[in-house]
Amino acid sequence: MIEKEKLLSDAFEKIIGNKPEKISKLPQSGSYREYYRLELAENSLIGAINSDKKENIAFIEFTRHFLKCGLPVPRIEYEDLQNNIYLLQDLGDITLFSHLQNVRSGDQFPPELVSIYKKILELLPKFQIEASVGLDYSKCYPRASFDKQSMMWDLNYFKYYFLKLAKIPFEEQSLEEDFQTFSDYLLTCGTEYFLYRDFQSRNIMLSEGEIFFIDYQGGRKGALQYDVASLIYDAKANIPVILREELLDHYISTLKKYIDVDEKPFRQYYYGYVLIRIMQAMGAYGFRGFYEKKEHFLKSIPYALENLEWLIRNTDIPLEIPALREVWTNLIRSDELAKFRDNAKDNELKVTITSFSYKDGVPEDFSGNGGGFVFDCRALHNPGRYLEFRDLNGHDAPVKEFLNRERAVAQFLNSVYNLVDGSVEIYLQRGFSDLMVNFGCTGGQHRSVYCAESLGAHLRKKFDVKVLVNHTRFPGKTK
C-alpha cells in the first residue's frame, strides 16, 4: 500500500475501529486534489489528500461553519492537516450533472429535474446571506473577496490560456483597458455576500433524496449574481434558454425573502457576471485542454461559445468595451474553434430564429454562413395600435389570442413554414450546420415575437434539429 493510502487507512481505522477492506481511487476532476472511497462492511467514507494546506484549512473551516448553520454539506469525520488528509461523509456518486445526463432527453428538462434546480436555488441564499454572518473570511484562499485582483486574474487566465492558445487575435493594451473597465463595473454592485466560486452541477450531490453541496473551498466574499450565473450557465449542463430565465426568476423571488432586490440592475449585473464566469471557465478549458492536453475539457468549448453567442445577441452591458466585444465576436467566428463545434455536434443542424425591430436593423449572422431568411411582419395587423396591448408583447396571452384570430397571420406563417421546412430538409441532407431565420416588425415587440415563437414550436415538433429562439427586444423571454 502506498504511503498516502496508508495514511487514509490508518485514519479510517481510528474512526471505524478496523482498517478498510477496500480503497478505491475516485476519478480526478479539474483540481489536483485526490479522493478515495474507503469501505468496510456497511461503513464507507471519502478520504481526501491535498498538499495545499491553506485550501484544506478553508474547506474545513467553511464546513464547520456551514454545519452549524444547518446547511447540507458533508460531515468531516477526521482531519490531519499536518499530513494533508481528511475524511468526509460518503454522499455516493450521483452528482447533479450525472443525474441530469441520465434523466434528460434531448433539450427537454423533465419536471423532476426542474424541481431539483429550483430547490438548489432556494438553498443558495442560505449560503450567500445567512451563512455569511459569522463566517471567518480570513480563512479564505487565495483571497478574502472576489475583488479587482481576483477578476483580473480570471480575465488574464482567459487571455493567456484561451485566447492565445486558440489563436484568437487581440490588441493587448486595448483589451487590458477593457478588462479594467469591465471589472470596475462588476464591483459597483453589492459584494458583501458569500460567493461559493464554483457553484456548478458537478459540485452538487444527490444522496438518498437530499441535496448536498461540496467543493466550496474557493469561497470568498462577492456578488450574489456570480454563483447563480455559474449554475445556470454551467456549460455542459446546457440548460435551455427559456428554462435559464425561469430559474433566474425563481432565484430572484426567493432572494426577495431575504433582502430587497431592484430587479432591473440586478439582472444587468447578472449578465455581466455570466460573461466573466464564462471567460474564467474558458481559461480553465484552455489550460486543462490546450496546455495539459486533457481532451475532455475541450468538449465544453462548443457549449461556452453557444452561450457567448446568445449573450452578445440578447443582453446589453452598459459599457464601452470595444476590444472585449471584438474578442467575443472573434471567438464565435473562429475557424480554429469551429472544429470543436463540429466534433461535438456532427451533422447537427442549428436553426437560429430571431425577432427584431426594423429600427435596429436585421440581426447579424454570427455563424459566418450568411443567407437564411428575413420575414417582414409589418403587413400583419398590429396589436401595438391598441392601448390594451401596448405594454404587452408576443409572449403574452392576450396578444397571442389577438394574432391567433387573424386569418392573415395564419396564412403568413403557413407560407413561412413551407419555405423554411424545405430549407431544413435540404440542410439536413447536405450536413449543413446553421440556418438563420429573422422576423422583423416595427417595434420588435408583438408580431415578430409571436411569429418567431410559432416557427420555433413548429420546427421542434417536426424535425430533430436544435432550435434557438432569440428576441432582441425581449431577451428575458427567449427559448
C-alpha positions in Angstrom: 0.0 0.0 0.0 1.4 3.4 -1.0 2.1 5.9 1.8 -0.9 8.2 1.2 -3.3 5.3 1.1 -1.8 4.0 4.3 -2.5 7.5 5.9 -6.1 7.3 4.9 -6.4 3.6 6.0 -5.0 4.5 9.5 -7.4 7.4 9.8 -10.3 5.2 8.8 -9.3 2.7 11.5 -9.3 5.4 14.1 -12.9 6.3 13.2 -14.4 2.9 12.5 -12.3 0.6 14.6 -10.9 -1.5 11.8 -9.0 -1.0 8.6 -11.0 -0.7 5.3 -11.4 -3.8 3.2 -11.4 -1.8 0.0 -9.8 1.5 -1.0 -10.8 2.9 -4.4 -9.4 6.0 -6.0 -12.1 8.2 -7.4 -11.9 9.9 -10.8 -10.0 13.2 -10.7 -11.8 16.4 -11.6 -10.4 19.8 -12.5 -8.2 20.1 -9.4 -5.1 18.4 -8.1 -6.9 17.0 -5.0 -7.2 13.2 -4.8 -10.2 11.4 -3.4 -10.6 7.8 -2.3 -13.5 5.7 -1.1 -12.7 3.6 1.9 -15.1 0.7 2.7 -15.7 -1.8 5.4 -19.0 -3.8 5.5 -21.7 -1.1 5.9 -19.2 1.7 6.6 -17.9 4.0 3.9 -16.0 7.2 4.0 -14.4 9.5 1.5 -10.7 10.3 2.0 -9.2 13.5 0.6 -5.5 14.2 0.0 -4.5 17.7 -0.8 -1.0 19.2 -0.5 -2.4 22.7 -0.4 -2.6 23.4 3.3 -4.4 26.7 3.1 -7.1 25.3 0.8 -7.6 22.4 3.3 -8.0 24.9 6.1 -10.5 26.9 4.1 -12.6 23.8 3.3 -12.6 22.5 6.9 -13.4 25.9 8.5 -16.2 26.6 6.0 -17.6 23.1 6.5 -17.7 23.5 10.3 -19.5 26.9 9.9 -22.0 25.6 7.4 -22.9 22.6 9.5 -23.5 25.0 12.5 -25.9 26.9 10.2 -27.7 23.7 9.4 -26.7 23.7 5.7 -26.4 20.4 3.7 -22.7 19.8 3.4 -20.7 16.6 4.2 -19.7 15.9 7.7 -15.9 15.9 8.5 -15.2 12.7 10.2 -11.5 13.1 10.7 -8.8 15.7 9.9 -5.0 15.6 9.9 -3.8 18.9 8.4 -0.2 18.1 9.2 -0.4 15.2 6.7 -2.8 17.0 4.3 -5.7 14.5 4.7 -9.2 14.4 6.0 -12.2 12.0 5.9 -15.7 13.0 4.9 -19.2 11.6 4.9 -19.7 9.5 1.8 -22.5 11.0 -0.2 -22.4 8.5 -3.0 -21.6 9.0 -6.7 -24.6 10.8 -8.0 -23.9 14.4 -8.9 -26.4 16.8 -10.3 -24.6 16.6 -13.6 -24.6 12.8 -13.8 -28.3 12.7 -12.8 -29.0 15.3 -15.5 -27.3 13.1 -18.1 -29.3 10.1 -17.0 -32.8 11.6 -17.0 -32.6 14.3 -19.7 -33.9 13.6 -23.1 -32.5 16.0 -25.8 -33.1 19.6 -25.0 -36.0 18.8 -22.7 -35.7 19.0 -18.9 -38.2 16.7 -17.1 -40.3 18.4 -14.4 -38.4 16.4 -11.7 -35.1 17.9 -12.8 -36.5 21.5 -12.9 -37.8 20.9 -9.4 -34.3 19.9 -8.2 -32.7 23.0 -9.8 -35.3 25.2 -8.1 -34.7 23.6 -4.7 -31.0 24.2 -5.2 -31.6 27.9 -5.9 -33.8 28.1 -2.8 -30.9 26.8 -0.7 -28.3 29.1 -2.3 -29.3 32.3 -0.4 -28.8 30.5 2.8 -25.1 30.1 2.0 -24.8 33.6 0.5 -26.7 35.6 3.1 -27.5 33.6 6.3 -24.2 31.7 6.4 -22.2 34.8 5.6 -22.9 36.1 9.1 -20.1 34.9 11.4 -18.1 33.3 8.6 -14.3 33.7 9.2 -13.3 35.3 5.8 -9.7 35.4 7.0 -9.5 31.6 6.2 -10.4 32.3 2.5 -7.9 31.2 0.0 -6.3 32.6 -2.1 -8.2 35.9 -1.4 -10.9 37.0 1.1 -13.1 38.5 -1.6 -13.8 38.3 -5.4 -12.2 41.7 -5.8 -10.5 43.6 -8.6 -7.4 41.4 -8.3 -9.4 38.2 -8.4 -11.3 39.4 -11.5 -8.1 40.4 -13.3 -6.6 37.0 -12.5 -9.6 35.4 -14.2 -9.6 37.7 -17.2 -5.8 37.2 -17.8 -6.3 33.5 -17.3 -8.8 33.7 -20.2 -6.5 35.9 -22.2 -3.3 33.8 -21.9 -4.6 30.3 -21.7 -7.6 30.5 -24.0 -7.2 33.4 -26.5 -3.5 32.9 -27.0 -3.7 29.1 -27.3 -6.8 29.2 -29.5 -5.0 31.7 -31.8 -7.7 34.5 -31.3 -6.2 37.9 -32.2 -6.4 40.8 -29.8 -4.7 44.1 -29.1 -3.0 43.8 -25.7 -3.3 47.3 -24.4 -6.9 47.9 -25.6 -8.1 44.6 -24.2 -6.3 45.3 -20.9 -8.2 48.7 -20.7 -11.5 46.9 -21.3 -10.7 44.4 -18.6 -10.2 47.2 -16.2 -13.5 48.9 -17.2 -15.4 45.6 -17.1 -14.1 44.6 -13.6 -14.7 48.1 -12.2 -18.3 47.9 -13.4 -18.9 44.5 -11.8 -17.6 45.7 -8.5 -20.2 48.5 -8.3 -22.9 46.1 -7.2 -23.1 44.6 -3.7 -20.2 42.3 -3.0 -20.6 41.5 0.7 -22.1 38.0 0.4 -20.6 34.5 0.5 -19.5 33.6 -3.0 -19.2 29.8 -3.5 -17.0 30.4 -6.5 -17.5 27.0 -8.3 -21.2 26.6 -7.9 -21.9 24.1 -10.7 -23.6 20.8 -11.4 -20.5 18.6 -10.6 -20.3 20.2 -7.1 -23.8 19.3 -6.1 -24.6 15.8 -4.8 -27.9 14.0 -4.8 -27.9 11.4 -1.9 -30.9 9.5 -0.7 -33.3 12.1 -2.0 -31.4 15.0 -0.5 -29.3 17.8 -2.0 -25.7 18.3 -0.7 -23.0 20.9 -1.6 -19.3 20.2 -1.9 -16.0 21.8 -3.1 -16.6 25.3 -1.7 -13.0 25.8 -0.5 -12.5 28.6 -3.0 -15.3 30.6 -1.4 -14.9 34.3 -0.5 -17.0 37.5 -0.3 -18.5 38.6 -3.6 -21.7 39.4 -5.5 -24.9 37.3 -5.4 -25.0 37.1 -9.2 -21.8 35.1 -9.7 -23.0 31.8 -8.2 -26.3 31.9 -9.9 -24.5 32.6 -13.2 -22.2 29.6 -12.6 -25.1 27.2 -12.0 -27.5 28.4 -14.7 -24.7 28.8 -17.4 -22.9 25.6 -16.4 -21.6 24.8 -19.9 -22.1 21.1 -20.4 -25.4 21.1 -18.4 -26.6 23.1 -21.5 -29.8 24.4 -19.9 -32.3 25.7 -22.4 -32.5 29.5 -22.5 -36.2 29.7 -21.5 -35.5 27.5 -18.5 -32.5 29.6 -17.6 -34.7 32.6 -17.4 -37.3 30.7 -15.4 -34.7 29.6 -12.9 -33.3 33.2 -12.6 -36.9 34.4 -11.9 -37.2 31.7 -9.2 -34.0 32.6 -7.6 -34.8 36.3 -7.5 -38.3 35.6 -6.0 -36.5 33.5 -3.3 -33.9 36.2 -2.8 -36.6 38.8 -2.0 -37.4 36.8 1.1 -34.0 37.8 2.4 -33.2 41.3 1.0 -34.7 44.0 -1.2 -34.0 43.4 -4.8 -34.1 46.0 -7.6 -34.6 43.6 -10.5 -33.5 45.7 -13.5 -30.0 46.5 -12.3 -29.7 43.0 -10.6 -30.3 41.3 -14.0 -27.9 43.7 -15.8 -25.1 42.8 -13.3 -26.1 39.2 -13.6 -25.4 39.0 -17.3 -22.1 40.7 -16.6 -21.2 38.0 -14.1 -22.3 35.4 -16.6 -19.8 36.7 -19.0 -16.9 36.8 -16.6 -17.8 33.3 -15.4 -17.8 32.0 -19.0 -14.4 33.7 -19.6 -13.0 32.1 -16.4 -14.3 28.7 -17.5 -12.8 29.1 -20.9 -9.4 29.9 -19.3 -9.7 26.6 -17.5 -10.7 24.7 -20.7 -7.6 26.2 -22.3 -5.2 25.4 -19.5 -6.5 21.9 -18.9 -7.3 21.2 -22.6 -4.9 23.0 -24.8 -2.0 23.2 -22.4 -2.3 20.0 -20.3 -3.7 18.0 -23.2 -6.8 16.8 -21.3 -9.2 16.5 -24.2 -12.4 16.1 -22.2 -12.1 19.8 -21.1 -12.2 20.8 -24.8 -15.6 19.2 -25.1 -17.1 22.1 -23.2 -15.9 24.7 -25.7 -18.9 24.4 -28.1 -21.3 25.0 -25.2 -19.4 28.0 -23.9 -19.3 29.5 -27.4 -23.1 28.9 -27.9 -23.7 30.7 -24.6 -21.5 33.5 -25.5 -23.2 33.9 -28.9 -26.6 34.1 -27.2 -25.4 36.6 -24.6 -23.9 39.1 -27.1 -27.1 38.9 -29.2 -29.5 39.3 -26.4 -28.0 41.2 -23.5 -26.7 44.7 -23.1 -23.9 45.5 -20.7 -23.9 49.4 -20.4 -20.2 49.7 -21.1 -17.9 50.9 -23.8 -15.6 47.8 -24.2 -15.0 47.6 -27.9 -11.8 45.4 -27.7 -13.5 42.9 -25.5 -16.6 42.8 -27.7 -14.4 42.2 -30.7 -12.7 39.3 -28.9 -16.1 37.7 -28.2 -17.2 38.1 -31.8 -13.8 36.6 -33.0 -14.3 33.6 -30.7 -17.7 32.9 -32.2 -16.4 33.2 -35.8 -13.1 31.4 -35.1 -12.2 28.6 -37.6 -9.8 27.2 -35.0 -12.7 26.7 -32.6 -15.2 25.6 -35.2 -13.7 22.2 -35.3 -14.7 21.6 -31.7 -18.2 22.5 -32.5 -18.1 20.2 -35.5 -16.6 17.3 -33.4 -19.2 17.8 -30.7 -22.2 18.1 -32.9 -21.5 16.1 -36.1 -24.3 16.7 -38.6 -26.5 18.6 -36.1 -28.4 21.5 -37.6 -29.0 24.5 -35.5 -31.8 26.9 -36.6 -31.5 30.3 -35.0 -34.7 32.3 -35.1 -34.6 35.9 -34.1 -37.3 38.6 -33.7 -36.1 42.2 -34.2 -37.2 45.8 -34.7 -36.5 47.4 -38.1 -35.4 50.4 -36.1 -32.4 48.4 -35.1 -31.7 46.7 -38.4 -31.5 43.0 -39.4 -29.5 40.9 -36.8 -26.0 39.8 -37.7 -25.4 36.2 -38.6 -22.5 35.2 -36.3 -22.3 31.7 -37.8 -20.4 33.3 -40.8 -22.6 31.4 -43.3 -24.8 34.4 -44.3 -28.1 33.7 -46.1 -31.2 32.4 -44.4 -34.5 34.2 -44.3 -35.8 37.6 -43.3 -39.5 37.9 -43.0 -41.3 41.2 -42.7 -44.2 41.1 -40.4 -45.2 44.7 -40.8 -48.1 43.9 -43.2 -49.8 41.9 -40.4 -52.5 43.5 -38.2 -50.5 45.2 -35.4 -51.7 44.7 -31.8 -49.5 47.6 -30.8 -52.0 50.0 -32.2 -54.4 49.2 -29.4 -54.0 50.6 -25.9 -54.7 47.3 -24.1 -51.8 45.6 -25.9 -49.3 48.5 -25.9 -47.3 47.3 -22.9 -47.6 43.6 -23.7 -45.5 41.6 -26.1 -45.8 38.5 -28.3 -45.4 36.1 -25.3 -48.5 37.4 -23.5 -51.7 35.5 -23.8 -53.9 38.5 -24.9 -51.5 39.3 -27.8 -51.4 35.6 -28.8 -55.1 35.4 -28.8 -55.4 38.5 -30.9 -53.0 37.2 -33.5 -54.5 33.7 -33.5 -57.8 35.2 -34.6 -56.2 36.9 -37.6 -56.5 34.8 -40.8 -53.7 36.7 -42.5 -51.3 35.7 -39.7 -52.1 32.0 -40.2 -51.6 32.3 -43.9 -48.4 34.2 -43.5 -47.0 31.6 -41.1 -48.1 28.7 -43.3 -46.1 30.2 -46.1 -43.1 30.7 -43.8 -43.4 27.0 -42.7 -43.3 25.8 -46.3 -40.2 27.9 -47.2 -38.3 27.1 -44.0 -39.2 23.4 -43.9 -37.8 23.0 -47.4 -34.5 24.5 -46.4 -34.3 22.5 -43.2 -34.8 19.2 -45.2 -32.1 20.1 -47.7 -29.7 21.4 -45.0 -30.1 18.1 -43.1 -29.4 16.1 -46.3 -26.3 18.1 -47.0 -25.0 18.2 -43.5 -25.1 22.0 -43.0 -24.8 23.2 -39.5 -26.6 26.6 -39.3 -29.7 28.3 -40.7 -30.9 31.7 -39.6 -34.5 33.0 -39.8 -35.4 36.5 -38.8 -38.8 38.1 -38.2 -39.0 41.9 -38.2 -41.7 44.3 -37.3 -41.9 48.0 -36.3 -41.0 47.6 -32.6 -39.8 44.0 -32.4 -42.5 43.5 -29.7 -45.7 41.9 -30.8 -45.9 40.3 -34.3 -42.2 39.4 -34.8 -42.0 37.8 -31.3 -45.2 35.8 -31.9 -44.1 34.6 -35.3 -40.6 33.6 -34.1 -42.1 31.6 -31.3 -44.6 30.0 -33.6 -41.9 28.9 -36.1 -39.7 27.6 -33.2 -42.6 25.4 -31.9 -43.3 24.1 -35.4 -39.7 23.1 -36.1 -39.2 21.4 -32.8 -42.3 19.3 -33.4 -41.4 18.4 -37.0 -37.6 18.0 -37.1 -34.8 16.6 -35.0 -32.8 19.9 -35.0 -31.6 22.3 -32.4 -33.8 25.4 -32.4 -32.6 28.6 -30.7 -35.1 31.5 -30.5 -33.8 35.0 -29.7 -35.8 38.2 -29.1 -33.6 41.2 -29.4 -36.1 43.5 -27.7 -37.2 40.9 -25.1 -34.1 38.8 -24.1 -35.6 37.7 -20.8 -38.3 35.6 -22.5 -36.4 33.5 -25.0 -36.2 29.9 -25.8 
